[in-house]
Amino acid sequence: MSISALIVAYVAIALGAVCALSIHSHVRRRRFGPSKAGDRIFRCKNCGYVYTDDPDVDRSRCSQCGQLNEPIIF
């Protein structure tokens, strides 16, 4: 093998190792990181209480005063 072929092989192996470590780190961080909460955030128009409810709920009843509220949209 020529010197240039050895250099190309060395660089290719080094780049492959860096890519493999990067992919491994990304997968591990995603697996152990906190997951997004699917809950929606509501603020009561009557008493100002802030609370969450399931993501499939369009209007939610306040647990403090019973007022129906729309979700907060950011």
Backbone as CSV, one residue per row, in Angstrom:
resi,resn,N_x,N_y,N_z,CA_x,CA_y,CA_z,C_x,C_y,C_z
1,MET,0.838,-1.184,0.000,0.000,0.000,0.000,0.878,1.241,0.000
2,SER,0.378,2.247,-0.694,1.135,3.492,-0.753,0.850,4.341,0.485
3,ILE,1.649,5.331,0.668,1.502,6.237,1.808,0.173,6.978,1.742
4,SER,-0.224,7.424,0.553,-1.480,8.171,0.433,-2.685,7.280,0.757
5,ALA,-2.638,6.017,0.389,-3.730,5.100,0.707,-3.809,4.862,2.218
6,LEU,-2.677,4.765,2.888,-2.663,4.609,4.335,-3.236,5.848,5.042
7,ILE,-2.896,7.023,4.553,-3.408,8.260,5.139,-4.917,8.352,4.942
8,VAL,-5.405,8.017,3.748,-6.841,8.049,3.473,-7.567,7.038,4.368
9,ALA,-7.019,5.848,4.518,-7.632,4.834,5.372,-7.651,5.296,6.829
10,TYR,-6.569,5.889,7.305,-6.505,6.380,8.685,-7.551,7.473,8.920
11,VAL,-7.658,8.427,7.998,-8.628,9.521,8.138,-10.057,8.973,8.068
12,ALA,-10.319,8.033,7.173,-11.656,7.452,7.049,-12.047,6.700,8.321
13,ILE,-11.127,5.946,8.887,-11.407,5.214,10.127,-11.644,6.195,11.283
14,ALA,-10.848,7.245,11.358,-11.015,8.234,12.423,-12.362,8.953,12.295
15,LEU,-12.739,9.356,11.080,-14.033,10.010,10.873,-15.190,9.059,11.169
16,GLY,-15.060,7.796,10.798,-16.087,6.803,11.101,-16.268,6.629,12.602
17,ALA,-15.161,6.614,13.346,-15.238,6.479,14.798,-15.903,7.703,15.426
18,VAL,-15.578,8.894,14.943,-16.197,10.112,15.468,-17.695,10.114,15.167
19,CYS,-18.074,9.719,13.965,-19.501,9.645,13.612,-20.235,8.617,14.473
20,ALA,-19.632,7.471,14.692,-20.260,6.433,15.521,-20.439,6.920,16.957
21,LEU,-19.451,7.597,17.514,-19.569,8.133,18.867,-20.635,9.224,18.945
22,SER,-20.724,10.028,17.911,-21.742,11.082,17.880,-23.148,10.489,17.839
23,ILE,-23.355,9.491,17.018,-24.666,8.840,16.927,-25.007,8.149,18.241
24,HIS,-24.038,7.478,18.826,-24.261,6.809,20.116,-24.632,7.823,21.201
25,SER,-23.943,8.941,21.239,-24.226,9.979,22.228,-25.625,10.563,22.024
26,HIS,-26.014,10.791,20.782,-27.342,11.341,20.490,-28.443,10.369,20.912
27,VAL,-28.291,9.106,20.600,-29.296,8.102,20.967,-29.386,7.969,22.482
28,ARG,-28.270,7.969,23.144,-28.270,7.839,24.602,-28.910,9.053,25.263
29,ARG,-28.615,10.252,24.778,-29.191,11.464,25.347,-30.700,11.493,25.147
30,ARG,-31.171,11.037,23.990,-32.603,11.029,23.720,-33.312,9.988,24.586
31,ARG,-32.678,8.854,24.826,-33.295,7.792,25.599,-33.422,8.162,27.070
32,PHE,-32.412,8.822,27.651,-32.402,9.120,29.071,-32.829,10.536,29.405
33,GLY,-33.055,11.364,28.406,-33.482,12.736,28.658,-34.941,12.798,29.055
34,PRO,-35.349,13.922,29.606,-36.754,14.051,30.000,-37.653,14.102,28.770
35,SER,-38.774,13.429,28.856,-39.699,13.436,27.728,-40.631,14.633,27.847
36,LYS,-41.139,15.062,26.721,-42.061,16.173,26.720,-43.386,15.746,27.323
37,ALA,-43.893,16.582,28.169,-45.208,16.302,28.738,-46.257,16.671,27.692
38,GLY,-47.213,15.798,27.500,-48.229,16.055,26.500,-49.397,16.862,27.020
39,ASP,-49.334,17.277,28.275,-50.447,17.998,28.871,-50.560,19.410,28.314
40,ARG,-51.785,19.926,28.336,-52.032,21.303,27.941,-52.130,22.151,29.197
41,ILE,-51.741,23.408,29.078,-51.743,24.324,30.217,-52.967,25.224,30.122
42,PHE,-53.664,25.367,31.244,-54.863,26.188,31.324,-54.683,27.232,32.419
43,ARG,-55.299,28.408,32.220,-55.356,29.440,33.255,-56.806,29.849,33.405
44,CYS,-57.286,29.783,34.627,-58.675,30.106,34.900,-58.897,31.615,34.751
45,LYS,-59.935,31.973,33.996,-60.259,33.384,33.804,-60.934,33.977,35.035
46,ASN,-61.490,33.128,35.872,-62.212,33.596,37.050,-61.277,33.812,38.249
47,CYS,-60.486,32.779,38.584,-59.654,32.871,39.791,-58.157,32.969,39.503
48,GLY,-57.728,32.770,38.249,-56.316,32.879,37.893,-55.485,31.645,38.165
49,TYR,-56.107,30.561,38.586,-55.392,29.315,38.894,-54.821,28.716,37.610
50,VAL,-53.571,28.294,37.644,-52.908,27.664,36.496,-52.841,26.170,36.754
51,TYR,-53.268,25.381,35.766,-53.302,23.927,35.924,-53.120,23.262,34.570
52,THR,-52.914,21.947,34.564,-52.744,21.186,33.326,-53.849,20.148,33.210
53,ASP,-54.054,19.715,31.955,-55.024,18.658,31.684,-54.525,17.865,30.483
54,ASP,-55.210,16.800,30.150,-54.802,15.922,29.063,-54.730,16.675,27.733
55,PRO,-53.889,16.195,26.796,-53.732,16.893,25.522,-54.959,16.825,24.617
56,ASP,-55.859,15.878,24.846,-57.030,15.750,23.979,-58.227,16.565,24.464
57,VAL,-58.063,17.345,25.533,-59.144,18.149,26.098,-59.087,19.551,25.500
58,ASP,-60.215,20.015,24.915,-60.257,21.354,24.340,-60.607,22.412,25.376
59,ARG,-61.496,22.083,26.278,-61.871,22.982,27.370,-61.811,22.178,28.651
60,SER,-61.284,22.805,29.705,-61.112,22.095,30.967,-61.748,22.894,32.103
61,ARG,-62.279,22.169,33.065,-62.916,22.799,34.218,-61.871,23.045,35.308
62,CYS,-61.839,24.252,35.827,-60.920,24.633,36.900,-61.265,23.842,38.159
63,SER,-60.248,23.286,38.802,-60.483,22.501,40.015,-60.736,23.393,41.232
64,GLN,-60.441,24.676,41.133,-60.642,25.586,42.255,-62.050,26.182,42.289
65,CYS,-62.527,26.650,41.097,-63.811,27.355,41.092,-64.842,26.756,40.135
66,GLY,-64.440,25.826,39.251,-65.382,25.158,38.362,-65.621,25.853,37.038
67,GLN,-64.907,26.927,36.732,-65.049,27.667,35.476,-64.434,26.859,34.327
68,LEU,-65.117,26.810,33.144,-64.557,26.171,31.963,-63.578,27.141,31.297
69,ASN,-62.410,26.654,30.907,-61.348,27.506,30.361,-60.778,26.918,29.083
70,GLU,-60.271,27.800,28.242,-59.551,27.421,27.024,-58.069,27.265,27.381
71,PRO,-57.336,26.437,26.621,-55.901,26.271,26.914,-55.104,27.520,26.539
72,ILE,-53.976,27.694,27.202,-53.060,28.787,26.874,-52.292,28.362,25.638
73,ILE,-52.203,29.244,24.649,-51.439,28.975,23.429,-50.224,29.881,23.433
74,PHE,-49.039,29.280,23.365,-47.797,30.054,23.389,-47.386,30.420,22.003
